[in-house]
Amino acid sequence: MGHIGHFTKRITFAMATATSVLYLAGCGSTPEPTSAPKIINTEPVEAPVKQHITPEHKLVEAKKVWLQTRDKVKRDTLLLDAVGLYIAQDDTILAQQILFEMKQDGVATSLQDSYAIHVAMAYQNDPSSSPAQLTAMLEDVNTSPALVAKLAALEADLYAKQGLWAKAANSVLSTELEDEQKVAKVWSLLNQIPRDELAQSENQYPELQPFFALRQLTIESARNPQQLNRSIAQYQQVYAGHMLAQHLPKDVALAQALTAPQIRELVVLLPLSGRLAATGEAVKDGIMAGYYQQLQRSSNPNSLPAIRFVDTTNADTQTMVAAIGDAKFIVGPLLKETVEQLIPALPPGVNMLALNRPDEMPTISESSASVNSAPSNSKPLIPEAVNAESEMPSSAAPAVNYFALAPEDEANQLAEFIYSKGFRAPIVIAAQSNLYQRMNDAFKSRWNTLHEQEAQARKANITSVTFNDSESLREGITQALDVAQSNQRINQIEYMTNEEVYNMPRSRRDIDAIVAFASPQDTELLNPIIEASLNPYDGKQVPVYATSRSMDYNSGKNQWRDLQNVRFIDMPWMMPDHKWQQLAQETKQTWPDRSTLQNRLFAFGVDAYELLPQLGMLNTLSYITFDGLTGTLTLNKNSEVERNLPQAVIRNERVQMLME
C-alpha cells in the first residue's frame, strides 16, 4: 500500500492523551506493579452512569495495552477504534495522523483490510485525495461481516463522487440504512443516470432492476397522470415483496397526486407590433400550430383552451395585469425586461411559462402572493397549481417557470461536450459583438468550472481570438496557430543562408479543438482559413465546433461547401429526418420564405404550448424529459427549462446527424 496523505510536515496532537500514539511503537518501560487498593467504604453505591467513549479513551487504552502486553495487534485495533471515533466527530486531521504513524510502524496482516477502510474513510472528503485511488485501494478488501455495511457506505460515497451512479446505488443496498432511507438514496443516485445508459446499467446490476422498472414506467406514463396511477398500482402488485412497493420515492408519490390541468383560458403575451412584430408573430404561429395539433389528437374539442393574444409592445405592467384578468395560465412575455417587470405584479394563483429569463429572479409582491407562499427564488408550487382550475386555491402564490432560447445555454453545452471528449487545449474564436461575446464568456466560465472539478493544478489552456472583420479574423487565427511565427522563422533562415527553404509553415501541435462563436457569414470565412492554416503533414485532425448561431439554412449549398467538416449543435426541428415531417411540410407550404430565425421561433412557440400542461410532472420528477422541437427539455431546480441539442456535421455539402 502506498504512502497515504499529502503531509509536508508531521501534524502534532493538541491533546496530551493523543500524543501518546506517537511513541506507542517505542520501547516504553513496563510500570512497576502496585499494591491492591484498600476498600474504604463497603456500603452499596449506585451503579455509575455509563461513560461516553471518546477517541482519547481508546488512545489511553491502546497505550496501556502496549505497555503491559506489547501486543501490537491489540494496540493497533484500539488505534483503529480511535480513528473511527475521530472520523465520526469530523476530526479527520487527527485520524489521518494516527493512520500515518501506524503506517510508519507497519500494519499487521490481520488488520490490513480494516486499516484500508479507515484510510479511505479519513480521506474520502479530503479535496486533495482522489476518489478513484481510494476506491482502487478497497478493491481487494475482504471484509468481515461487521465491516460489510461500513465498506458499502464508503464505496457508495466514493462511486458517487466519480459519477458512477449505478455502482453507487448498488453499494447502498448493502448498507445498514432502513428500507425507506435505502429507497430514497438509491432513487436519488439512479436518477442521475442519462436515459440512454439505463439499459446497460440495468443489465450490469440486476438487484437494481425494480428501481429501473419504476423509473421506466414513470417516463412512459408521465404525460398521462391517469395512466401513471394505473401503472404504479400494477407495479406495486408485481413487486409486492420489494421495499419499493412499501416505500415509493417521495417524488413518485407526489406525481401520483397530480391531475391533468384543465386549462380553460390561456393568455399569451407577445410583441405583435413595432420592430419585434415579426418575432412575435413567428412564436404566435408556433403556438397556434401546437393548438391545432392538440385539436387533431383530442376526442373532446371543447376541452381545449380559449387563447387570447396580448400585444406587449408599449404596454405597461398594469395594462398586462388587466389583460390577464382571471386567467390562470400564461405563456410569455418574450422580452427579458418585460418578464422582470411583470413577475412581481402577477395575480395570485397564476401559472406562467415565461419565454425568457431574468438575470436575477425578481421578487413577487406581497399583494400578489399569499401569506403562505414560498420565496420567489424557490421551486414554484407547480404540482398543486397545475391541477384542475376549479381545485386551485385563489390565494396561491404565482408559479413561474422560464423557457428561453438563451445563446449562453448552447455555449455551456458545447463546453461540456468538448471537455467530455477529452479536449483540453481549444482555440476559441469569437466575433466582437454582444451576442457572441456573451457566448464566449459563458463557454470559458463553464470550461474553467469543469477544469476545477477535475482538480487540475495547471491553468485551463484556452487560446482566445477576437475579431471584427475578415482581416483581423485571418490574422487572429494564424497567430493563434503559430503559423505567422513559423513563416517568420522560415524567412529568417532564407535570409541567413541566402537560399530558398522548401518547407511548410507548421501550426501548433498542442491545439486539439477549435470553437467558433460567429455569424453564419463569418463562419463560412473562418473554416477555410483554419483549413489553410493547419499543416496537412502533421497528420492531425483538429475538429471545428460551432453552435446554431453559426448556421443559416437559407444560404444555399455554397454555405455547406465552405462549412465542410464543421460540427455544430442545433434544434431537432432544424435537423434532417426529424419526426415532425408532416408539420414541416405544412409550414413550408404556408410560409415558403420564412427565415432560419423565424423557423426556430416557430418551434419555440410549438414547444411552449405543449410544454405548459407538462410542467407539473417535469417539476416533480426531475429525470423526466420532454422531446420538443427545440431540444430535449428538462426543468432544473431553478425552474428553468434546459435544452439539450443534437449534434450534426457538414459532410458532402449536407447536414448529417452525429450519434456521439
Buried (B, 14 or more C-beta within 10 A) or exposed (E): EEEBBEEEEEEEBEEEBBEBBBEBBEEEEEEEEEEEEEEEEEEEEEEEEEEEEBBBBBBBBBBBBBBEEEEBEBBBBBBBBBBBBBBEEEBBEBBBBBBBBBBEBEBBEEBBBBBBBBBBBBBBEBEEBBBEEBBEBBEEBEBEEEBEBBBBBBBBBBBBBBEBBBBBBBBBBBBEBEEBEBBBBBBBBBBBBEEEEBEEBBEEBEEBEBBBBBBBBBBEBBBEBEEBBEBBEEBBEEBEEBBBBEBBBEBBEBBBEBEBBBBBBBBBBBBBEEEBBBBBBBBBBBBBBBBEBBEEEEEEEEEBBEBBBBBBBEBEBEEBBEBBEEBBBBBBBBBBEBBBBBBBBBBBBBBBBBBBBBEEBBEBEEEBBBEEBBEBEEBBBBBBBBBEBEEBEEEBBBBBBBBBBBBBBBBBBBBBBBBEEEBBBBBBBBBEBEBBBBBBBBBBBBBBBBBEEEEEEEEBBBBEBBBEEEEBBBBBBBBBBBBBBBBEBBEEEEEEEEEEEEEEBBBBEEBBBBBBBBBBBBBBBBBEBBBEBBBEEEEEEBBBBBBBBBBBBEBEEEBBBBBBBBBBBBBBBBBEEBEBEEBBEEBEEEBEEBBBBBBBBBBBBBBBBBBBBBBBBBBBBBBBBBEBBBBBBBBEEEBBBBBBBBBBBBEEBEBEBEEE
